[in-house]
């Protein structure tokens, strides 16, 4: 279990309970169960209290939690016959973006998402979920294919942002993102997007311009990272708490602003505490959202999707 | 020594020096350091007469030089709700807005207008870098949508001059949502079969580059303009190495296939006319088709023909 900074007191209690039980295993005469259960109860109460009203900055930390389920975990648990399709047919295959054909409840779909990796080697291979132009161009190719064959598109968003690198810029990072957003708005098949961790700026929008956009309860979606915003507007990157507050990047605020349609509940203490359950609830929400869009004609979908985005933000927080 | 040397002479000197060199009449070129007289600089569309460095130009000034006779009418932009997030950093967002409005004399960071260039009817939109870094918020999104809708209604091409540091952080996620919103605007133009030309000016970065600025039929940039998604400083911090000379500048992007052309500001108008008239299947523009103003009319209305002449015979 990896504890976040604000979970330190919790780590202490859970650690104690663990220690007691370890001790009891070595020494059979000891009966610690009663005390251990009391500690468990105390830990649960604390967990409930900590997560009851998470501050925006804490949500950012939960959203970036290293053991939070990532795209790969969702694909593994929710889809069958996942067949990865690689490459942008121009330059390379970007491992920060997973994509391919798969079945959801038996029905074929195109699934696309950012993958951050789960250990040092895979994180480096996946470039920490920061896509290069090739990643967006691969997504464009797959969305286009889905459109031609009438398959719904499911996107899973989890990226700190598009990769700020030399080669990425030279190969047209901005153009790739712009085209990917454009493609999202052009396809005549349902597009359902779920922010499962970090929705980082343009790199997220490029996949998240969908008919339905959902967010996990403790995920975040923002125009800039709180650290970046703090260093620009506060001239002090340590002011990320204030920046996270001001940016309104939580699922709850985004729902109020009308930017997202649904909030998906997470297990107590965040998705990382019960990965299977978190993935499963995302699965059932995706099925629900796809159900709402089933049977709609391509032109109707495109018209409604455009209207959704054109109307967005007209009401502000009071909406 | 006496009151003449101590008091009168400095007084006289200061009077004279003030009269001779009022500061606002001269601009120092940030590139070559040449002192440029305001009149000369303005006549050359804010391009340094010595080194051709392109200084910032306001949308209004640009439109005066772009449209025939300097005549254009503004297209109304629907007003978004102000300060949607109740954003506060070190200053309140409404206070920042007021300060920007006061210093620029403009309402927001984009101006939309309709008029003719070389007798070719167009709609034009220009971003104002002097207004909060030209940043893209709800208003800029609304402006681009209004420009596209107007262009579709009048069946005219849209010419867009981009200049922005990126998204307006004070509008948070709503500024990010301008990426899809403006993309819808571009799609309206494409579906109506109307040309959409983007002129990328210094600087065009971030979410602006990653949406409407990179979706044009033709991309023209002004020389040496910084055009990028992530800024050079961010990249240097990420990859920890020095970037090559000219990285992310217009000429570099031209070499890497992201632009069609890099064109000097004073030649831009003519080039836009040429390209638009071909795309619209119109006959070539007649060079100098405006009759020379005779002295009489010039005496009556000195402003207009002078501007028209300046605009139709660009200096090189």
Interface residues (C-beta under 8 A of the other chain):
Chain A: X162 X163 X164 X165 X166 X168 X169 X170 X171 X172 X173 X174 X175 X177 X178 X179 X181 X182 X184 X185 X186 X201 X202 X205 X206 X209 X221 X222 X223 X224 X229 X232 X233 X234 X242 X243 X246 X247 X248 X249 X254 X257 X259 X306 X309 X310 X312 X313 X314 X315 X316 X317
Chain B: X80 X81 X84 X85 X86 X87 X88 X89 X90 X138 X141 X145 X167 X169 X170 X171 X172 X173 X174 X175 X176 X177 X179 X180 X181 X183 X184 X186 X187 X206 X207 X209 X210 X211 X212 X213 X214 X215 X228 X229 X230 X234 X235 X238 X239 X243 X247 X248 X256 X257 X258
